[in-house]
């Protein structure tokens, strides 16, 4: 399923490149980009069409939820506003994807001496 990310981005050197790099490096395939300079020439209104891509084995074969991307993009300094929409143009439902906004906690594991163990908080 494809999604659209609507971003209001301050105009600065390299801001569009950083936005697209953030999306591509985080597990999302960019399908299209439309950017327009605002009337006051201070910002870009950007629409990025994307879809999560499936990781290559031996990684877990589960695409990253699209709902994670707005939070990742918000961290860029130039970003003023972010909105995620599904391919139908409607806002994407919050938490649809993995059923939870929080990442799962690692479970305690038992194993051989010297193995690393992760404990729940």
N, C-alpha and C positions, 0 to 999 in steps of 0.2 A: 504494500500500500504506500502511495506517495503522499507527501505532506508539503505544505508551504510555510516558510518562516518569514514573517514580516518584521523588518528591522529598521529602526530610525537610527542612523549612524552619523556622528559628527564628521564633517569633512576634514580629514587630515592626511598627511602623507602616508600611504600604505594601509589605510584603514580598511579598504575593500579587500585587499590581499590578506590581511590578518583575519578578517571575518571568514573568508572562504577557506583559509588554511585551518582555522579552528574547526570548521564543519568537517572537512575532509580527513583530518587527523583523528577525529573522535568516532569514526565508524559509520559515517553517513556518505552516501553517494550523491553528489550534486548533479541534478538533472537539468537545471536551467537557472539563470540569474537575470533579473531585471533591476536596473538601478537608475533613479532619476534624481537630479539635483533639486533641492528645495528652492522655492521662490526667492528666499533670502540668500541663497548660495552658501549656507553654513552647514548643511547636512545632506545626506543621501537618504532616500526612501528606497530600501532594497527588498526585493522579494526573491527568496531562494527556494526553488522546488528541489526536494530531496527525498531519498528513501534510505532507510537503514540497510546496510548490506550484511550478508551472512559472513561470519569469520571463517577463515581457512582452517581445516583440521590441522592439528589435533585440538584446537580451541573448541570450547563448548559451542555447538551449532545452534545458537540463539541470537537473533539480531538485537542490537541495542534499542531500547524503547525510544521512540521519537520524542516523548515528553521530557527526556533528559536534556535534549539539545538547547532549549531556551535558557536553562540555568547555566549551561556552559558558555553560551554566547554572551550572556549578561555580564560575565566577568571581564570582557574586553572594555578598556577604558572609554573608547569612543561610542559605545552603545548607549543610546538614550531610552529605547523602548524595543521590546520584543514580543511578538505574538505568534503562536503556533496555530495553524489551521490544517484540517485534513484535506484530502484531494477534492472533497465536495465544496470546499470554501468555508465550511462552518468551523468554529473554534474546536480544536481537538479536545475530547473529554479528558479531564484531569485524571491521571492515574491509570488510563487504559493502556495496556501494553503488558506490564509485568504485574499489575494488580496492587502495586505499592510504590510510594514515592521514595522510600528509603531502600538503600541497598541491603541485601541480606547479610546478616552477620555470619562470620566464619564459625563453624562448629568445632568443638573440642574433638581431637582425634587421638586415638591410642595407637601405638605402633611400636617399632623397635627402638631400643635406646639410641639416642643421637638424632632421631627424627624430629623435625620441627613440629610444634603443636600450636594451635590457635585456640585461644579461650574466649568465650563470650564475655562481654562486659556485664 
